[in-house]
Amino acid sequence: MRKTLLIAAIFLAANGARASELDHVAAAIAGTEASFTQRFTPKGFRNSEVESGTVIFGELPKMRWTYTKPEEKVFVFDGARSWFYVPADKQVTESTVDDEKKSELPFLLIGDPAARGRLFDVTESSRGGRIVVRLEPRAAAAAVRNIVLTIVPATHAIEQLSYSDREGNRTLFEFSGYHPRDVSSGTFEFRPPPGTDVISNP
């Protein structure tokens, strides 16, 4: 579950780079749906664990990730709470995201410019017709580090996002097929199906 919680270190940090470009990113992907492939490579291994599915973006950090392969699961953020649901286990974990947890999961700080500036050093460059944004956490003990976002200038959409964690594991997300998607507040809430065990983390 930990690697799923770290997703994508996501777009989070995205806002930390040059504010103008990354504000464009946040605006461009809000109200869209995209396909994703996630490759998780444990430290010391060459082979990656590959998962895929679709993600719906609201006003960040509101997101709904639906994994379809190899195992079905759902991960939802409403901005203040998160839900992680595994149908095969008939179990959902619900968590409240407080300031302490935000500092541990920086992708949730996308709407907090002051915190982003406090937590990350950011550089931006061009490569192969793409904008490349690199984020390095200022704290040596940060859970997520070496975040690299590859952005398509014409659409301001994130094409790739990669990062490592403090244990040396690496994760790569690849996104494609962005298209408009109607969203409502209910899109970023989760109601457990009957018979589901609910685990609440304070």
C-alpha positions as CSV (number, residue, x, y, z in Angstrom):
1,M,0.0,0.0,0.0
2,R,2.9,2.3,0.7
3,K,4.0,2.5,-2.9
4,T,0.4,3.2,-4.0
5,L,0.2,6.0,-1.4
6,L,3.3,7.5,-2.9
7,I,1.7,7.8,-6.3
8,A,3.2,9.9,-8.2
9,A,4.5,12.0,-5.9
10,I,2.3,13.3,-8.1
11,F,1.4,16.3,-9.4
12,L,2.2,17.6,-6.3
13,A,5.2,18.7,-6.6
14,A,4.3,19.6,-10.0
15,N,3.3,23.1,-8.9
16,G,6.7,23.6,-7.3
17,A,8.6,24.3,-10.5
18,R,8.2,27.5,-12.4
19,A,4.9,28.5,-11.1
20,S,3.5,29.7,-14.4
21,E,4.1,26.4,-16.3
22,L,3.0,24.1,-13.5
23,D,-0.1,26.2,-12.9
24,H,-0.9,25.5,-16.5
25,V,-0.4,21.8,-15.9
26,A,-2.8,21.8,-13.0
27,A,-5.4,23.7,-15.0
28,A,-4.9,21.6,-18.1
29,I,-5.5,18.2,-16.5
30,A,-8.4,19.2,-14.3
31,G,-11.6,17.7,-15.6
32,T,-9.8,15.0,-17.7
33,E,-9.3,11.3,-17.7
34,A,-6.2,9.5,-18.8
35,S,-4.7,6.0,-19.1
36,F,-1.6,5.2,-17.0
37,T,1.0,2.6,-16.7
38,Q,2.9,2.3,-13.4
39,R,6.3,0.5,-13.2
40,F,7.7,-0.1,-9.8
41,T,11.3,-1.3,-9.6
42,P,12.5,-2.4,-6.1
43,K,16.0,-1.5,-5.2
44,G,18.5,-4.0,-6.5
45,F,16.2,-5.5,-9.1
46,R,16.0,-5.0,-12.9
47,N,12.5,-6.3,-13.5
48,S,9.6,-4.0,-12.7
49,E,6.1,-4.7,-11.3
50,V,3.7,-3.3,-13.9
51,E,0.2,-2.1,-13.2
52,S,-2.2,-0.1,-15.3
53,G,-5.6,1.6,-15.3
54,T,-7.2,5.0,-15.6
55,V,-7.1,8.2,-13.6
56,I,-9.6,11.0,-13.3
57,F,-8.3,14.4,-12.3
58,G,-10.4,17.1,-10.6
59,E,-9.0,20.3,-9.2
60,L,-5.8,19.0,-7.8
61,P,-5.1,17.2,-5.6
62,K,-8.5,15.6,-6.2
63,M,-7.9,12.4,-8.1
64,R,-9.5,9.0,-8.6
65,W,-7.2,6.2,-9.7
66,T,-8.7,2.9,-10.9
67,Y,-6.2,0.1,-11.3
68,T,-7.4,-2.7,-13.7
69,K,-4.3,-4.9,-14.2
70,P,-3.1,-7.1,-12.8
71,E,-5.3,-6.5,-9.8
72,E,-8.4,-4.3,-9.4
73,K,-8.1,-1.6,-6.8
74,V,-9.2,2.0,-6.3
75,F,-7.4,5.0,-4.8
76,V,-9.3,8.2,-4.2
77,F,-8.4,11.7,-2.9
78,D,-10.9,14.4,-2.1
79,G,-8.3,16.8,-0.9
80,A,-8.7,16.1,2.8
81,R,-9.3,12.3,2.9
82,S,-8.2,9.3,1.0
83,W,-9.6,5.9,0.4
84,F,-7.8,2.7,-0.8
85,Y,-10.1,-0.1,-1.8
86,V,-9.1,-3.7,-2.9
87,P,-12.2,-5.6,-4.1
88,A,-10.5,-9.0,-3.7
89,D,-9.9,-8.3,-0.1
90,K,-13.4,-6.7,0.5
91,Q,-11.5,-4.0,2.4
92,V,-11.2,-0.2,2.2
93,T,-8.7,1.9,4.2
94,E,-9.9,5.5,4.9
95,S,-7.4,8.1,6.1
96,T,-7.6,11.7,7.1
97,V,-4.8,13.8,5.7
98,D,-3.6,16.3,8.3
99,D,-0.6,18.7,8.1
100,E,1.8,16.1,9.4
101,K,0.8,13.6,6.8
102,K,1.0,16.2,4.1
103,S,4.6,16.8,5.0
104,E,5.3,13.1,4.5
105,L,3.3,12.9,1.3
106,P,4.2,16.0,-0.6
107,F,2.1,15.4,-3.6
108,L,-0.8,16.6,-1.5
109,L,0.7,20.0,-1.3
110,I,0.1,20.9,-4.9
111,G,-2.3,23.7,-3.8
112,D,0.1,25.1,-1.2
113,P,2.8,27.2,-3.0
114,A,4.5,28.2,0.3
115,A,4.9,24.6,1.4
116,R,6.2,23.6,-2.0
117,G,8.9,26.3,-1.9
118,R,9.8,25.3,1.6
119,L,10.1,21.6,0.8
120,F,11.7,21.4,-2.7
121,D,14.5,22.8,-4.8
122,V,13.2,22.9,-8.4
123,T,14.9,23.2,-11.8
124,E,13.4,23.2,-15.2
125,S,14.8,22.5,-18.7
126,S,13.9,21.5,-22.2
127,R,14.7,18.1,-23.8
128,G,13.5,16.6,-27.0
129,G,10.6,19.1,-27.4
130,R,9.4,18.5,-23.8
131,I,9.7,20.5,-20.6
132,V,11.5,18.5,-17.9
133,V,10.9,19.6,-14.3
134,R,13.1,18.2,-11.5
135,L,12.3,18.4,-7.8
136,E,14.7,17.6,-5.0
137,P,13.4,17.6,-1.4
138,R,15.4,19.8,0.9
139,A,15.0,17.4,3.8
140,A,17.4,14.4,3.7
141,A,14.8,12.2,5.4
142,A,12.0,13.0,2.9
143,A,10.0,9.9,1.8
144,V,9.9,10.9,-1.8
145,R,12.9,12.2,-3.8
146,N,14.4,12.7,-7.3
147,I,11.0,13.6,-8.8
148,V,11.2,14.2,-12.6
149,L,8.1,15.3,-14.6
150,T,8.1,15.3,-18.4
151,I,5.5,17.8,-19.7
152,V,4.1,18.3,-23.3
153,P,4.3,22.1,-23.9
154,A,1.4,22.3,-26.4
155,T,-1.1,20.7,-24.0
156,H,0.6,21.2,-20.6
157,A,-0.2,17.5,-19.9
158,I,2.1,15.3,-17.9
159,E,3.6,12.6,-20.1
160,Q,5.8,10.9,-17.5
161,L,6.5,11.1,-13.9
162,S,9.3,9.2,-12.2
163,Y,10.7,9.3,-8.7
164,S,12.6,7.3,-6.1
165,D,11.9,6.8,-2.4
166,R,14.4,6.9,0.5
167,E,14.8,3.1,0.3
168,G,16.0,3.3,-3.3
169,N,12.9,1.9,-5.0
170,R,11.9,3.6,-8.2
171,T,8.5,4.3,-9.7
172,L,7.6,5.5,-13.2
173,F,4.2,6.6,-14.4
174,E,3.4,7.0,-18.1
175,F,0.2,8.8,-19.1
176,S,-1.7,8.9,-22.4
177,G,-5.1,9.4,-24.0
178,Y,-6.1,12.5,-22.0
179,H,-9.7,13.4,-22.8
180,P,-12.4,15.6,-21.1
181,R,-14.3,14.0,-18.3
182,D,-17.4,15.3,-16.4
183,V,-16.6,15.3,-12.7
184,S,-18.6,16.1,-9.6
185,S,-17.9,16.1,-5.9
186,G,-19.1,12.5,-5.8
187,T,-16.4,11.5,-8.2
188,F,-13.8,12.0,-5.5
189,E,-15.6,10.3,-2.7
190,F,-15.8,6.6,-2.0
191,R,-18.8,4.6,-0.7
192,P,-17.8,1.1,0.3
193,P,-19.9,-1.7,-1.2
194,P,-22.0,-3.7,1.2
195,G,-20.0,-6.2,3.1
196,T,-16.7,-4.2,2.8
197,D,-14.6,-3.9,5.9
198,V,-13.7,-0.3,6.6
199,I,-10.4,0.5,8.3
200,S,-10.1,4.0,9.6
201,N,-6.7,5.7,10.1
202,P,-6.8,8.8,12.2
